[in-house]
Amino acid sequence: MANLLSPSSTILLQPNFQVNRDSPSHMFTNLAPNLYQSFVNGRCHGRSMKTKAKMSVEGNVLEKESIGGHDKIDYGVVSVHHVGLLCENLERSMDFYQNILGLEINEARPDDKLPYRGAWLWVGSEMIHLMELPNPDPLSGRPEHGGRDRHTCIAIRDVSKLKVILDKAGIPYTLSRSGRPAIFTRDPDANALEFTQVDN
């Protein structure tokens, strides 16, 4: 028979948020407005609130996590495996990804069984899958800064070295608007790429 031992609720707050303990009716007024409104409406969205219930089943303690009022979904997510990018001309794209960015082909992933041309390129332990298809995205009218568009982010060691490579190839780019070491560019089909500098 399951007995409820000690139900506990934990509200995850950002570091500068504090609960006003002086006035029970306004105890959440120091939270972000949308989070406060969620509490007022009797619901909480996203990862703002986390509840844990501990139950005893014949001496064993089980923990069940609930995020935003829903049970945590766990089906074994490991990492991003690959990102699929459409290209209009495979040779033109391969010239960019191989000869300018230096990515290598994953020969273990042949495309001869697919109804379109393509290539798998290594990005660390993950991949980019280039697929030669008519590109549904327009080449014009896109934001100048790739960070405001759909984009793929690649972690690199040195943004300044990539900047030299792009300058030499005459490829336009923008730097991160936040001032962090990151550079945004586009491939020949206007797919936005972010390269962000990491320490390890």
Backbone as a printed PyTorch tensor [residue, N CA C, xyz], in Angstrom:
tensor([[[  0.8420,  -1.1870,   0.0000],
         [  0.0000,   0.0000,   0.0000],
         [  0.8770,   1.2360,   0.0000]],

        [[  0.6290,   2.1310,  -0.8650],
         [  1.4540,   3.3310,  -0.9700],
         [  1.0010,   4.3700,   0.0430]],

        [[  1.9530,   4.9000,   0.8080],
         [  1.6710,   5.9600,   1.7670],
         [  2.4040,   7.2190,   1.3440]],

        [[  1.7110,   8.3280,   1.4030],
         [  2.3420,   9.6050,   1.0830],
         [  3.1940,  10.0050,   2.2700]],

        [[  4.5250,  10.0640,   2.0910],
         [  5.4220,  10.3890,   3.1950],
         [  5.4850,  11.8730,   3.4520]],

        [[  6.0310,  12.5910,   2.4850],
         [  6.1950,  14.0270,   2.6890],
         [  6.1330,  14.7480,   1.3610]],

        [[  4.9510,  15.1240,   0.9310],
         [  4.8820,  15.8570,  -0.3380],
         [  5.6600,  17.1530,  -0.2170]],

        [[  6.4030,  17.4590,  -1.2370],
         [  7.1580,  18.7110,  -1.2150],
         [  7.0080,  19.4060,  -2.5400]],

        [[  6.8930,  20.7040,  -2.4990],
         [  6.7990,  21.4960,  -3.7210],
         [  7.9480,  22.4650,  -3.7500]],

        [[  8.5780,  22.5820,  -4.8850],
         [  9.6850,  23.5110,  -5.0370],
         [  9.3800,  24.4420,  -6.1770]],

        [[  9.4490,  25.7330,  -5.9400],
         [  9.2660,  26.7110,  -7.0030],
         [ 10.6460,  27.1640,  -7.4330]],

        [[ 10.9820,  26.9640,  -8.6860],
         [ 12.2770,  27.3610,  -9.2030],
         [ 12.2070,  28.8010,  -9.6680]],

        [[ 12.9890,  29.6600,  -9.0390],
         [ 12.9840,  31.0720,  -9.3630],
         [ 14.3160,  31.4710,  -9.9540]],

        [[ 14.3210,  32.4950, -10.7630],
         [ 15.5780,  33.0290, -11.2310],
         [ 16.2650,  33.7070, -10.0670]],

        [[ 17.6050,  33.8530, -10.0850],
         [ 18.3720,  34.2990,  -8.9340],
         [ 17.8890,  35.5820,  -8.2760]],

        [[ 17.4220,  36.5850,  -9.0180],
         [ 17.0740,  37.8600,  -8.4130],
         [ 15.6230,  37.9500,  -7.9660]],

        [[ 14.8320,  36.8970,  -8.2110],
         [ 13.4370,  36.9390,  -7.7910],
         [ 13.3520,  36.5480,  -6.3230]],

        [[ 12.4770,  37.2290,  -5.5580],
         [ 12.2610,  36.8990,  -4.1650],
         [ 10.7770,  36.8480,  -3.9010]],

        [[ 10.4020,  36.0280,  -2.9380],
         [  9.0020,  35.9320,  -2.5490],
         [  8.7470,  36.9370,  -1.4460]],

        [[  7.6870,  37.7370,  -1.5540],
         [  7.3050,  38.7080,  -0.5430],
         [  6.5210,  37.9770,   0.5380]],

        [[  7.1540,  37.7420,   1.6870],
         [  6.5210,  36.9790,   2.7610],
         [  5.6480,  37.8560,   3.6620]],

        [[  5.7150,  39.1840,   3.5110],
         [  4.9810,  40.0910,   4.3890],
         [  3.4960,  40.1310,   4.0890]],

        [[  3.1230,  39.9090,   2.8580],
         [  1.7240,  40.0330,   2.4660],
         [  1.2900,  38.7910,   1.7110]],

        [[  0.5810,  37.8600,   2.3830],
         [  0.1930,  36.5980,   1.7360],
         [ -0.5630,  36.7960,   0.4370]],

        [[ -1.3880,  37.8320,   0.3630],
         [ -2.1710,  38.0080,  -0.8560],
         [ -1.3140,  38.4610,  -2.0260]],

        [[ -0.1040,  38.9770,  -1.7480],
         [  0.7860,  39.4480,  -2.8090],
         [  2.1140,  38.7070,  -2.7780]],

        [[  2.1010,  37.4510,  -2.3510],
         [  3.3780,  36.7660,  -2.1140],
         [  4.1920,  36.5320,  -3.3830]],

        [[  3.5770,  36.6190,  -4.5530],
         [  4.3320,  36.3700,  -5.7730],
         [  4.5410,  37.6400,  -6.5940]],

        [[  4.3080,  38.8150,  -6.0150],
         [  4.3820,  40.0350,  -6.8150],
         [  5.7880,  40.3810,  -7.2520]],

        [[  6.8120,  39.7930,  -6.6380],
         [  8.1850,  40.0660,  -7.0570],
         [  8.6380,  39.1530,  -8.1840]],

        [[  7.7580,  38.2480,  -8.6270],
         [  8.1020,  37.3600,  -9.7360],
         [  7.9290,  38.1050, -11.0470]],

        [[  8.4680,  37.5180, -12.1120],
         [  8.2410,  38.1000, -13.4420],
         [  6.7390,  38.1870, -13.6700]],

        [[  6.2670,  39.2500, -14.3450],
         [  4.8210,  39.4490, -14.5140],
         [  4.0920,  38.2560, -15.0960]],

        [[  4.6640,  37.6040, -16.1100],
         [  3.9480,  36.4780, -16.7190],
         [  3.8860,  35.2760, -15.7820]],

        [[  4.9310,  35.0850, -14.9610],
         [  4.9220,  33.9950, -13.9970],
         [  3.9000,  34.2960, -12.9000]],

        [[  3.8550,  35.5630, -12.4360],
         [  2.8770,  35.9840, -11.4400],
         [  1.4630,  35.7590, -11.9630]],

        [[  1.2070,  36.1620, -13.2130],
         [ -0.1170,  35.9800, -13.7990],
         [ -0.4750,  34.5070, -13.8840]],

        [[  0.5190,  33.6440, -14.1420],
         [  0.2600,  32.2060, -14.1950],
         [ -0.1990,  31.6930, -12.8380]],

        [[  0.4280,  32.1960, -11.7500],
         [ -0.0010,  31.7870, -10.4230],
         [ -1.4090,  32.3010, -10.1240]],

        [[ -1.6900,  33.5470, -10.5050],
         [ -3.0070,  34.1330, -10.2770],
         [ -4.0780,  33.3070, -10.9730]],

        [[ -3.7750,  32.8630, -12.1920],
         [ -4.7410,  32.0860, -12.9680],
         [ -4.7700,  30.6080, -12.5820]],

        [[ -3.9590,  30.2370, -11.6030],
         [ -3.9720,  28.8590, -11.1280],
         [ -3.2370,  27.8900, -12.0200]],

        [[ -2.3230,  28.3880, -12.8190],
         [ -1.5380,  27.5050, -13.6700],
         [ -0.1400,  28.0650, -13.8150]],

        [[  0.7830,  27.2210, -14.2090],
         [  2.1490,  27.6650, -14.4170],
         [  2.6800,  26.9780, -15.6540]],

        [[  3.2480,  27.7420, -16.5790],
         [  3.7040,  27.1900, -17.8520],
         [  5.2150,  26.9910, -17.8520]],

        [[  5.6700,  26.1620, -18.7650],
         [  7.1070,  25.9830, -18.9750],
         [  7.7780,  25.3370, -17.7830]],

        [[  9.0270,  25.7770, -17.5320],
         [  9.8140,  25.1860, -16.4710],
         [  9.8690,  26.0870, -15.2490]],

        [[  8.8540,  26.9020, -15.0540],
         [  8.8630,  27.8570, -13.9550],
         [  8.6140,  27.1860, -12.6170]],

        [[  7.8470,  26.1300, -12.5820],
         [  7.5340,  25.4980, -11.3160],
         [  7.7720,  24.0030, -11.4210]],

        [[  8.4130,  23.4450, -10.4020],
         [  8.7320,  22.0270, -10.3880],
         [  8.2130,  21.4400,  -9.0850]],

        [[  7.4650,  20.3560,  -9.1560],
         [  6.9110,  19.7300,  -7.9640],
         [  7.4240,  18.3120,  -7.8690]],

        [[  7.8420,  17.9300,  -6.6570],
         [  8.2680,  16.5580,  -6.4440],
         [  7.3630,  15.9240,  -5.4010]],

        [[  6.8820,  14.7470,  -5.6650],
         [  6.1120,  14.0030,  -4.6820],
         [  6.8830,  12.7480,  -4.3390]],

        [[  7.1020,  12.5300,  -3.0310],
         [  7.8030,  11.3300,  -2.5900],
         [  6.7720,  10.3660,  -2.0150]],

        [[  6.8020,   9.1270,  -2.4550],
         [  5.8730,   8.1310,  -1.9510],
         [  6.6570,   6.9170,  -1.5050]],

        [[  6.1200,   6.1990,  -0.5340],
         [  6.7510,   4.9840,  -0.0610],
         [  5.9450,   3.7890,  -0.5450]],

        [[  6.6210,   2.8680,  -1.1770],
         [  5.9760,   1.6380,  -1.6180],
         [  6.7610,   0.4950,  -1.0050]],

        [[  6.1980,  -0.0830,   0.0500],
         [  6.8330,  -1.1830,   0.7680],
         [  8.2960,  -0.8870,   1.0870]],

        [[  8.5520,   0.2820,   1.6750],
         [  9.8930,   0.6160,   2.1280],
         [ 10.7490,   1.3330,   1.1100]],

        [[ 10.3820,   1.3160,  -0.1450],
         [ 11.1690,   2.0110,  -1.1710],
         [ 10.5870,   3.3950,  -1.4110]],

        [[ 11.4590,   4.3690,  -1.6220],
         [ 11.0020,   5.7270,  -1.8790],
         [ 11.0780,   5.9830,  -3.3790]],

        [[  9.9700,   6.3880,  -3.9510],
         [  9.9060,   6.7080,  -5.3750],
         [  9.7710,   8.2070,  -5.5240]],

        [[ 10.4070,   8.7720,  -6.5210],
         [ 10.2700,  10.1940,  -6.8040],
         [  9.6540,  10.3550,  -8.1810]],

        [[  8.6570,  11.2000,  -8.2500],
         [  8.0180,  11.5040,  -9.5210],
         [  8.0900,  13.0050,  -9.7090]],

        [[  8.6990,  13.4540, -10.7870],
         [  8.8360,  14.8840, -11.0290],
         [  7.6960,  15.3880, -11.8950]],

        [[  7.2300,  16.5620, -11.5520],
         [  6.2010,  17.2220, -12.3310],
         [  6.6960,  18.6110, -12.6760]],

        [[  6.6790,  18.9550, -13.9620],
         [  7.1530,  20.2610, -14.4130],
         [  5.9770,  21.0040, -15.0240]],

        [[  5.6960,  22.1630, -14.4740],
         [  4.5890,  22.9660, -14.9880],
         [  3.2610,  22.2410, -14.8880]],

        [[  3.1100,  21.3810, -13.8780],
         [  1.8630,  20.6700, -13.6870],
         [  1.7490,  19.3960, -14.4990]],

        [[  2.7930,  19.0330, -15.2450],
         [  2.7710,  17.8250, -16.0650],
         [  3.9340,  16.9250, -15.6730]],

        [[  3.7390,  15.6210, -15.8120],
         [  4.8210,  14.6860, -15.5320],
         [  5.9630,  14.8960, -16.5050]],

        [[  7.1860,  14.7530, -16.0020],
         [  8.3710,  14.8970, -16.8480],
         [  8.3790,  13.7900, -17.9060]],

        [[  8.6320,  14.1650, -19.1420],
         [  8.6870,  13.2010, -20.2380],
         [ 10.1280,  12.7350, -20.3800]],

        [[ 10.3500,  11.4500, -20.2230],
         [ 11.7050,  10.9220, -20.3040],
         [ 11.7220,   9.7060, -21.2200]],

        [[ 12.2590,   9.8950, -22.4180],
         [ 12.3820,   8.7740, -23.3460],
         [ 13.8150,   8.6060, -23.8110]],

        [[ 14.7610,   9.1610, -23.0480],
         [ 16.1660,   8.9100, -23.3140],
         [ 16.8350,   9.8680, -24.2710]],

        [[ 16.4960,  11.1560, -24.2360],
         [ 17.1620,  12.1250, -25.1070],
         [ 18.6480,  12.1730, -24.7660]],

        [[ 19.4940,  12.0810, -25.7870],
         [ 20.9400,  12.0770, -25.5910],
         [ 21.5660,  13.3680, -26.0900]],

        [[ 21.3190,  13.7300, -27.3460],
         [ 21.8890,  14.9440, -27.9210],
         [ 21.2120,  15.2010, -29.2610]],

        [[ 21.5890,  16.3080, -29.9030],
         [ 21.1440,  16.5410, -31.2780],
         [ 22.0040,  15.6530, -32.1760]],

        [[ 21.3880,  14.8240, -33.0060],
         [ 22.1170,  13.8920, -33.8710],
         [ 22.5900,  14.5710, -35.1510]],

        [[ 21.6900,  15.2920, -35.8140],
         [ 22.0800,  16.0390, -37.0140],
         [ 21.0610,  17.1310, -37.2980]],

        [[ 21.4660,  18.0630, -38.1200],
         [ 20.5940,  19.1340, -38.5760],
         [ 20.4880,  18.9970, -40.0840]],

        [[ 19.2790,  19.0050, -40.6140],
         [ 19.0760,  18.9070, -42.0560],
         [ 18.9770,  20.2910, -42.6730]],

        [[ 19.7960,  20.5360, -43.6900],
         [ 19.7760,  21.8150, -44.3990],
         [ 19.5430,  21.5720, -45.8820]],

        [[ 18.6420,  22.3620, -46.4600],
         [ 18.3600,  22.2230, -47.8830],
         [ 19.3320,  23.0570, -48.7030]],

        [[ 19.7340,  22.5110, -49.8250],
         [ 20.5940,  23.2660, -50.7390],
         [ 20.0800,  23.0780, -52.1580]],

        [[ 20.3130,  24.0810, -52.9910],
         [ 19.8650,  24.0290, -54.3740],
         [ 20.8760,  23.3190, -55.2730]],

        [[ 22.1630,  23.4480, -54.9280],
         [ 23.2270,  22.8460, -55.7180],
         [ 24.2400,  22.2230, -54.7630]],

        [[ 24.3030,  20.8910, -54.7620],
         [ 25.1420,  20.1740, -53.7930],
         [ 26.6120,  20.5320, -53.9290]],

        [[ 27.1160,  20.6340, -55.1720],
         [ 28.5400,  20.9450, -55.3630],
         [ 28.8850,  22.3260, -54.7960]],

        [[ 28.0280,  23.3010, -55.0360],
         [ 28.2640,  24.6510, -54.5090],
         [ 28.2820,  24.6360, -52.9820]],

        [[ 27.3480,  23.9060, -52.3850],
         [ 27.2940,  23.8240, -50.9260],
         [ 28.4790,  23.0560, -50.3560]],

        [[ 28.8790,  21.9930, -51.0120],
         [ 30.0340,  21.2170, -50.5390],
         [ 31.3080,  22.0540, -50.5980]],

        [[ 31.4180,  22.9020, -51.6060],
         [ 32.5770,  23.7940, -51.6850],
         [ 32.6240,  24.6920, -50.4460]],

        [[ 31.4740,  25.2130, -50.0300],
         [ 31.4040,  26.0700, -48.8500],
         [ 31.7080,  25.2850, -47.5680]],

        [[ 30.9990,  24.1810, -47.3660],
         [ 31.1290,  23.4390, -46.1090],
         [ 32.4660,  22.7080, -45.9780]],

        [[ 33.0000,  22.2040, -47.0910],
         [ 34.2830,  21.4990, -47.0280],
         [ 35.4700,  22.4470, -47.1750]],

        [[ 35.4720,  23.2490, -48.2310],
         [ 36.6640,  24.0390, -48.5530],
         [ 36.7950,  25.3340, -47.7570]],

        [[ 35.6970,  25.8810, -47.2630],
         [ 35.7860,  27.1040, -46.4590],
         [ 35.6780,  26.7880, -44.9700]],

        [[ 34.6810,  25.9750, -44.5970],
         [ 34.5070,  25.6460, -43.1750],
         [ 35.3210,  24.4310, -42.7380]],

        [[ 35.7890,  23.6360, -43.6760],
         [ 36.6520,  22.5020, -43.3260],
         [ 35.9430,  21.2970, -42.7400]],

        [[ 34.6420,  21.1510, -42.9770],
         [ 33.9170,  19.9890, -42.4550],
         [ 34.2130,  18.7640, -43.3180]],

        [[ 34.2270,  17.6020, -42.6790],
         [ 34.5400,  16.3540, -43.3820],
         [ 33.2900,  15.5160, -43.5890]],

        [[ 33.2730,  14.7710, -44.6910],
         [ 32.1370,  13.9090, -45.0260],
         [ 32.1360,  12.6730, -44.1350]],

        [[ 30.9570,  12.2680, -43.6980],
         [ 30.7960,  10.9860, -43.0040],
         [ 30.4890,   9.9430, -44.0710]],

        [[ 31.5050,   9.2040, -44.4660],
         [ 31.3630,   8.2150, -45.5590],
         [ 30.4650,   7.0520, -45.1530]],

        [[ 30.2460,   6.8610, -43.8560],
         [ 29.4030,   5.7580, -43.3870],
         [ 27.9200,   6.0320, -43.6120]],

        [[ 27.5740,   7.2430, -44.0360],
         [ 26.1700,   7.5990, -44.2650],
         [ 25.9450,   7.8820, -45.7460]],

        [[ 25.9840,   6.8550, -46.6150],
         [ 25.7750,   7.0990, -48.0470],
         [ 24.3420,   7.5390, -48.3250]],

        [[ 24.1710,   8.3500, -49.3640],
         [ 22.8540,   8.8540, -49.7320],
         [ 22.2770,   8.1540, -50.9560]],

        [[ 22.9070,   7.0710, -51.4150],
         [ 22.4530,   6.4420, -52.6500],
         [ 21.0830,   5.7760, -52.5250]],

        [[ 20.5890,   5.5940, -51.2970],
         [ 19.2780,   4.9820, -51.1140],
         [ 18.1740,   6.0260, -50.9900]],

        [[ 18.5460,   7.2920, -50.9850],
         [ 17.5610,   8.3670, -50.8560],
         [ 17.1690,   8.8900, -52.2430]],

        [[ 15.9690,   9.4230, -52.3710],
         [ 15.5040,   9.9040, -53.6830],
         [ 16.0060,  11.3010, -54.0390]],

        [[ 17.0330,  11.7860, -53.3690],
         [ 17.6200,  13.0950, -53.6710],
         [ 19.1070,  13.0340, -53.3410]],

        [[ 19.8610,  13.9450, -53.9100],
         [ 21.2980,  13.9980, -53.6530],
         [ 21.5490,  14.6920, -52.3170]],

        [[ 22.6460,  14.3030, -51.6700],
         [ 22.9650,  14.9280, -50.3920],
         [ 24.2970,  14.4490, -49.8630]],

        [[ 24.6330,  14.9230, -48.6690],
         [ 25.8840,  14.5290, -48.0170],
         [ 25.7430,  14.7470, -46.5180]],

        [[ 26.4340,  13.8980, -45.7430],
         [ 26.4910,  14.0190, -44.2940],
         [ 27.8690,  14.5590, -43.9250]],

        [[ 27.8920,  15.6480, -43.1680],
         [ 29.1550,  16.2840, -42.7900],
         [ 29.2970,  16.2840, -41.2720]],

        [[ 30.4830,  15.8920, -40.8080],
         [ 30.7350,  15.8520, -39.3690],
         [ 30.8540,  17.2530, -38.7820]],

        [[ 30.1890,  17.4550, -37.6400],
         [ 30.3510,  18.6620, -36.8210],
         [ 30.5970,  18.1290, -35.4150]],

        [[ 31.8710,  17.8870, -35.0740],
         [ 32.1780,  17.2020, -33.8160],
         [ 31.6360,  15.7930, -33.8970]],

        [[ 30.8110,  15.4090, -32.9220],
         [ 30.2180,  14.0640, -32.9360],
         [ 28.8150,  14.0630, -33.5500]],

        [[ 28.3340,  15.2420, -33.9730],
         [ 27.0470,  15.3480, -34.6380],
         [ 27.2630,  15.6720, -36.1170]],

        [[ 26.1770,  15.8620, -36.8590],
         [ 26.3180,  16.0530, -38.3030],
         [ 25.3680,  17.1120, -38.8480]],

        [[ 25.7300,  17.6090, -40.0250],
         [ 24.8230,  18.3720, -40.8720],
         [ 24.4920,  17.4700, -42.0480]],

        [[ 23.1970,  17.3490, -42.3670],
         [ 22.7920,  16.5680, -43.5240],
         [ 22.3520,  17.5500, -44.6040]],

        [[ 23.1780,  17.7020, -45.6300],
         [ 22.8310,  18.5530, -46.7690],
         [ 21.9330,  17.7590, -47.7130]],

        [[ 20.8400,  18.3720, -48.1190],
         [ 19.8980,  17.7130, -49.0170],
         [ 19.6370,  18.6230, -50.2070]],

        [[ 19.9240,  18.1250, -51.3980],
         [ 19.7080,  18.9160, -52.6160],
         [ 18.2370,  18.8330, -53.0070]],

        [[ 17.5160,  19.8890, -52.6810],
         [ 16.0960,  20.0020, -52.9880],
         [ 15.8150,  21.4610, -53.3250]],

        [[ 14.7420,  21.7380, -54.0280],
         [ 14.4020,  23.1430, -54.2380],
         [ 14.2160,  23.8120, -52.8760]],

        [[ 14.9610,  24.8660, -52.6270],
         [ 14.9350,  25.5120, -51.3210],
         [ 13.6750,  26.3580, -51.1750]],

        [[ 12.8350,  26.0410, -50.1850],
         [ 11.5860,  26.7920, -50.0210],
         [ 11.7950,  28.1830, -49.4200]],

        [[ 12.9670,  28.4470, -48.8640],
         [ 13.2180,  29.7480, -48.2440],
         [ 13.7240,  30.7380, -49.2850]],

        [[ 13.2040,  31.9380, -49.2940],
         [ 13.6920,  32.9410, -50.2570],
         [ 15.1080,  33.3600, -49.9290]],

        [[ 15.8730,  33.7110, -50.9430],
         [ 17.2460,  34.1730, -50.7220],
         [ 17.2750,  35.6410, -50.3210]],

        [[ 16.2340,  36.3710, -50.6590],
         [ 16.1870,  37.7940, -50.3180],
         [ 15.1110,  38.0230, -49.2610]],

        [[ 15.2080,  39.1710, -48.6120],
         [ 14.2190,  39.5200, -47.6090],
         [ 14.4530,  38.8930, -46.2540]],

        [[ 15.5790,  38.2170, -46.0790],
         [ 15.8990,  37.5960, -44.7980],
         [ 16.6000,  38.6250, -43.9190]],

        [[ 16.5520,  38.4670, -42.5970],
         [ 17.2540,  39.4130, -41.7240],
         [ 18.7550,  39.4050, -42.0170]],

        [[ 19.3730,  40.5620, -41.9330],
         [ 20.8240,  40.6180, -42.1610],
         [ 21.5540,  39.7790, -41.1170]],

        [[ 21.0950,  39.8670, -39.8800],
         [ 21.7340,  39.1360, -38.7830],
         [ 21.0920,  37.7580, -38.6530]],

        [[ 21.8840,  36.7120, -38.8490],
         [ 21.3670,  35.3460, -38.8140],
         [ 20.7690,  34.9330, -37.4870]],

        [[ 21.1310,  35.6290, -36.4090],
         [ 20.5780,  35.3090, -35.1010],
         [ 19.0900,  35.6190, -34.9990]],

        [[ 18.5660,  36.3820, -35.9500],
         [ 17.1410,  36.6970, -35.9770],
         [ 16.3860,  35.7800, -36.9290]],

        [[ 17.0450,  34.7570, -37.4260],
         [ 16.4530,  33.8360, -38.3980],
         [ 16.6140,  32.4170, -37.8540]],

        [[ 15.9560,  31.4520, -38.4970],
         [ 16.2480,  30.0550, -38.1570],
         [ 17.7360,  29.8430, -38.3740]],

        [[ 18.4160,  29.1990, -37.4280],
         [ 19.8520,  29.0180, -37.6170],
         [ 20.3550,  27.7700, -36.9100]],

        [[ 21.5030,  27.3140, -37.3680],
         [ 22.2140,  26.2000, -36.7570],
         [ 23.4220,  26.7800, -36.0470]],

        [[ 23.6340,  26.3950, -34.7950],
         [ 24.7660,  26.9160, -34.0270],
         [ 25.8280,  25.8360, -33.8730]],

        [[ 27.0590,  26.1920, -34.2070],
         [ 28.2000,  25.2740, -34.1020],
         [ 29.1750,  25.8450, -33.0870]],

        [[ 29.5560,  25.0370, -32.1050],
         [ 30.5200,  25.4640, -31.0910],
         [ 31.9280,  25.3550, -31.6570]],

        [[ 32.7220,  26.4160, -31.5250],
         [ 34.0980,  26.4170, -32.0340],
         [ 35.0380,  26.9560, -30.9600]],

        [[ 36.3450,  26.8120, -31.2130],
         [ 37.3530,  27.2440, -30.2410],
         [ 37.7630,  28.7080, -30.3980]],

        [[ 37.7480,  29.2380, -31.6480],
         [ 38.3060,  30.5710, -31.8680],
         [ 37.5460,  31.3280, -32.9480]],

        [[ 36.7020,  32.2450, -32.5240],
         [ 35.9130,  33.0420, -33.4650],
         [ 36.8120,  33.9320, -34.3170]],

        [[ 37.8950,  34.4460, -33.7570],
         [ 38.7700,  35.3530, -34.5130],
         [ 39.4110,  34.6480, -35.7020]],

        [[ 39.7360,  33.3580, -35.5670],
         [ 40.3150,  32.6120, -36.6860],
         [ 39.2820,  32.4000, -37.7920]],

        [[ 38.0390,  32.1160, -37.4090],
         [ 36.9890,  31.9490, -38.4150],
         [ 36.7310,  33.2750, -39.1210]],

        [[ 36.7870,  34.3710, -38.3890],
         [ 36.5870,  35.7000, -38.9820],
         [ 37.6050,  35.9310, -40.0990]],

        [[ 38.8560,  35.5560, -39.8850],
         [ 39.9060,  35.6990, -40.9040],
         [ 39.5750,  34.8470, -42.1260]],

        [[ 39.1130,  33.6220, -41.9050],
         [ 38.7550,  32.7140, -43.0070],
         [ 37.6180,  33.3040, -43.8390]],

        [[ 36.5880,  33.8120, -43.1780],
         [ 35.4470,  34.3880, -43.8940],
         [ 35.8380,  35.6640, -44.6330]],

        [[ 36.6950,  36.4810, -43.9980],
         [ 37.1750,  37.6920, -44.6750],
         [ 37.9320,  37.3380, -45.9500]],

        [[ 38.8010,  36.3470, -45.8460],
         [ 39.6150,  35.9270, -47.0010],
         [ 38.7320,  35.4060, -48.1410]],

        [[ 37.6400,  34.7130, -47.7870],
         [ 36.7420,  34.1570, -48.8080],
         [ 35.7140,  35.1790, -49.2820]],

        [[ 35.6930,  36.3700, -48.6720],
         [ 34.7290,  37.3970, -49.0600],
         [ 33.3000,  37.0730, -48.6590]],

        [[ 33.1430,  36.3080, -47.5770],
         [ 31.8040,  35.9080, -47.1180],
         [ 31.3470,  36.8680, -46.0220]],

        [[ 30.1980,  37.5210, -46.2060],
         [ 29.7170,  38.4670, -45.1880],
         [ 29.2880,  37.7560, -43.9090]],

        [[ 29.3670,  38.4850, -42.8160],
         [ 28.9860,  37.9370, -41.5140],
         [ 28.6240,  39.0890, -40.5960]],

        [[ 28.0030,  38.7510, -39.4730],
         [ 27.7490,  39.7240, -38.4150],
         [ 28.2290,  39.1030, -37.1100]],

        [[ 28.5600,  39.9570, -36.1690],
         [ 28.9960,  39.4870, -34.8570],
         [ 27.8050,  39.4900, -33.9090]],

        [[ 27.9420,  38.7760, -32.8030],
         [ 26.8650,  38.7090, -31.8320],
         [ 26.5150,  40.1010, -31.3320]],

        [[ 25.2230,  40.3980, -31.2530],
         [ 24.7620,  41.7030, -30.7780],
         [ 24.9740,  41.8470, -29.2700]],

        [[ 25.1300,  40.7220, -28.5650],
         [ 25.3050,  40.7720, -27.1100],
         [ 26.7470,  41.0230, -26.7000]],

        [[ 27.6720,  40.9620, -27.6650],
         [ 29.0770,  41.1660, -27.3520],
         [ 29.8370,  39.8930, -27.0260]],

        [[ 29.1390,  38.7640, -26.9290],
         [ 29.8390,  37.5000, -26.6650],
         [ 30.5900,  37.0690, -27.9170]],

        [[ 31.5740,  36.1950, -27.7880],
         [ 32.3320,  35.7630, -28.9690],
         [ 31.5250,  34.7940, -29.8460]],

        [[ 30.8160,  35.3510, -30.8040],
         [ 30.0130,  34.5490, -31.7300],
         [ 29.9160,  35.2940, -33.0520]],

        [[ 29.8720,  34.5380, -34.1320],
         [ 29.8170,  35.1200, -35.4720],
         [ 28.7090,  34.4150, -36.2520]],

        [[ 27.9590,  35.1820, -37.0410],
         [ 26.8360,  34.6540, -37.8210],
         [ 27.1210,  34.8630, -39.3020]],

        [[ 26.8730,  33.8260, -40.0930],
         [ 27.0200,  33.9380, -41.5380],
         [ 25.9360,  33.0880, -42.1870]],

        [[ 25.9460,  33.0460, -43.5200],
         [ 24.9720,  32.2360, -44.2470],
         [ 25.6900,  31.3930, -45.3010]],

        [[ 25.1290,  30.2260, -45.5700],
         [ 25.6950,  29.3860, -46.6220],
         [ 25.1540,  29.8700, -47.9640]],

        [[ 25.5300,  29.2460, -49.0810],
         [ 25.0860,  29.7330, -50.3910],
         [ 23.5680,  29.7360, -50.6000]],

        [[ 22.8290,  28.9840, -49.7740],
         [ 21.3710,  28.9580, -49.8760],
         [ 20.7060,  29.8030, -48.8020]],

        [[ 21.4730,  30.6700, -48.1620],
         [ 20.9870,  31.6020, -47.1330],
         [ 20.5910,  30.9240, -45.8370]],

        [[ 21.0030,  29.6570, -45.6370],
         [ 20.8070,  29.0200, -44.3400],
         [ 21.7130,  29.7170, -43.3330]],

        [[ 21.1420,  30.2120, -42.2270],
         [ 21.9230,  30.9540, -41.2350],
         [ 22.7230,  30.0000, -40.3560]],

        [[ 23.9890,  30.3420, -40.1380],
         [ 24.8890,  29.5570, -39.2900],
         [ 25.4620,  30.4690, -38.2160]],

        [[ 25.4050,  30.0110, -36.9700],
         [ 26.0640,  30.7020, -35.8700],
         [ 27.2620,  29.8730, -35.4350]],

        [[ 28.3700,  30.5400, -35.1750],
         [ 29.5520,  29.8800, -34.6310],
         [ 29.8420,  30.5630, -33.2950]],

        [[ 29.6610,  29.8270, -32.2140],
         [ 29.8590,  30.4190, -30.8960],
         [ 31.1060,  29.8220, -30.2470]],

        [[ 31.9030,  30.6840, -29.6280],
         [ 33.1780,  30.2660, -29.0430],
         [ 32.9390,  29.6390, -27.6710]],

        [[ 33.5160,  28.4580, -27.4660],
         [ 33.4110,  27.7650, -26.1700],
         [ 34.8110,  27.5130, -25.6260]],

        [[ 34.8930,  27.3500, -24.3120],
         [ 36.1980,  27.1640, -23.6670],
         [ 36.7350,  25.7520, -23.8140]],

        [[ 35.8350,  24.7570, -23.7910],
         [ 36.3500,  23.3700, -23.8970],
         [ 35.4810,  22.5330, -24.7870]]])
